[in-house]
Amino acid sequence: MEKYFIGIDLGGTTTRAAVYDALGNELAVCGKETELLTPFQGHTERDMATFEKLTFSCIKEAVEKSKIDAKAIGGIGLSGHGKGLYLLDENGNPVRNGIISTDTRGAEYVKTWQKDGTEQKARKLSCQSVLVSQPCVLLRWLKDNERKSYEKIAAILEAKDYIRYCLTGVISTEYTDISGTNLLNLRTKNYDEKLLSLFGIKEMQNGLPPIKN
């Protein structure tokens, strides 16, 4: 049986799914606007359950348009926005709305860490500056401003990780996303408790997902 493949793009404003044959020819595509929630100034979020349903709807419609047998799908690839935050509780349910990469609620933390030397210390391990939409910033904001949500966190994911979990039931991440979070020591390619401690979120160690190659 000929194999086909699905590519999913999880952007900040649009979700797309496309079907390809084994030679890379596009057979069908479906794209839909992703609803943006702005409960407060600087907050950019999305409802995670709605995000899952929208993605699955795009996949379904793209497969139907392509007229292939779904049993012939040989693999699915994911691309999309990095940074932001998608959190699960111990039962695998969303803790709160997902936060996307345009969110700026944590701007004051970045300014503080730049002034007090925290960013400089972190850079020695993560090899990057602290950015306002990185999980390290958003987690600290939640700790200080949404304590009930913070205490429910069992898995710390980003957009692609969350949809992968919805498709497979497996909680995991991969280096292209996690390397940009300021939670990973790029010298050792492992999570580093020193980084979590610098940002005041050491208790989140157990919520970091396994890294898959």
N, C-alpha and C positions, 0 to 999 in steps of 0.2 A: 504494500500500500504506500502511495506517495505521502510524504510527510509535509505538513504545513506548520507555520510558526506565527505566534501572535506577539506583537510589540505594543506595550502600553506606555503612554506618556502622561505622567501625573504633574501637570503644570500648576502654577499658582492660580490661573484663571480658567483653564480648559483641561478636560480629560479626554484622551483619545486612545482608541484601540485600532490596530490595523492587522490584517492577515497577509502573510507572505508565503510564497512557495519556497522550495529549497534553493532556488537560484536568486532569491532576494527580490523577486517581482511582487509589487503590491497588488493584491487582489481586491481588497475592500478596506474601507476605513470608516470609523464612526467617531465623531467628536461632539462633546457637549460642554456647555459652560458650567463651571463649578461655582456654586453659590458662595459668595464671600460674606462673612459675618463681621461686623465692626461694632461690638457692644460698647466700646469706649474709644476715644481718640488714641490712635497708635496701636490699637489691638486689631489684628487681622486673623480671623479664625474660620473654621469650617466644621460643620457637624459631621462626626466621623461615620455614623451609621448611614447618613445620606451620601457621603463620599463613597462608601463601599457599594451601595446600591447603584449609584451613577456609573461607577467603574464596571460593575458586572453588566449593567445595561449596555454600555458601549461594546463590551466583549461580545455579548449575545447578538447585538445588531450587526456588528462587523462580520461575525461568522455566518449569520443568515444571508447577508449581502454577497458574501464570497461563494455561497452555495457548496461549500465543502462539507464533508462529513466530520463532525466535531471529534470523532474517534481518531481522526488522522492528524490531530494537532500534536506535534512532537515536542513542543516547548513554548514557554512564555518568557519574554524578556521585559524588564521594567526600567524606565528612565523617569526622571522627574526632578522636582525641586529638592535641594538638600536643605539642611538646617531646619528650623522649625521644631515642632514637638508633637508627637502622637503617643499618648499614654494609655496603658492598659492596667486594670486592677488584677488581683490574684485569680479572678475567674475568667480573665481574658476579655473583659468588657471595657469599653472606653471610660476613662476616668472623667473626662470633660471634653469640650470641643478641641479639635486639633488646632495647633497654632502654625501658621504658614510663615514663609521666609521673609515676608515684608513687614513682620511685626516689629514694633519699636518700643514696646512697653518697658524694656530693660535698659534703656539708654543711660540712666543715671548710674547703674551698676558698672557699665563700661567706663564711664568717666571716672568713677571712683577708683576702679582697679588700675586705670592708666596712671592716676595720680599717686596712688599709694604703693606702686611697684608690683602689685599682684600680676598684672599682665606680663611684665618683664620676666618674672619668675616662671610663669606658666609657659612662656614662649621657649624657654630653655628645654622644655619637655615636649610640648606640642608642635613647636616650630611654626607657630602662627599667632597673629594678633587676635584679640578677643573681639568678636563681632556681635552686634546687638541681637541678632536672631538665632545665635547658637544655643544649643540645649543647655550649656553650662549657665548662661545668663537667664534663660527662661525658667530653669529649675530653681535657681536662687530666688527669682521673682515669686514663683509659686510658693516657695517655702515661707517667704515673708508676707505674702498677700492672700494666698489661698491655702491655708494650712491643711484644711480638711481634704482638699484634692491631693496635696503633696503627700499626705500620709497614706493615701490609697495606692500610690504608684508601685506597681510590681514589674513593669516592663517599659523601658524608655526607647521609643522608636521614632523613625522619621517616615515621611510619606510612603516611600517605596517599601520600607519594612512593614508598615501597617497593611498595605494592600497584599503584600506577599503572605502575611499572616492570614488575611481573610481568604486567600486562595488555597493555602496549604495547612493552616492550623499550627504552623511552626513559627516560633518567635526567634528571630535572628536578624543580623545585619551583615553588611559587607564593607570592605575597606574604603570604597569610593565615597560612601556617605559618612561613615563613622570617623574617618580621618579629618573631616572638617568640622568636628563638634567641639574641639578643645577638651575632650574627655579621653583622648587616646594619646599615648606617648609615641610619637612617630619614630623615635629612635629604637624603641623595643618592639613596636607594633602591637602593644598590649595596653589595656586599660591601666591607669596609674592612680593609685589612691592619693598620691601627692597632689595631683591636679584637682581631684574632687575636694580635698581639704583646703586648697588655696581658694576655691570658690565657695566654701562653706556648705558643701552638699555631700560630705563624706558618707552619709547614711544611704545615699543612692547607689552605692557599689553593687548591691545585689539586684538592682533593677536594670543593669547594663546587659544587653542581649549578647548571646554568643556570636562571634564573628566568623562568618563562613567565607571561604575563598571562592 
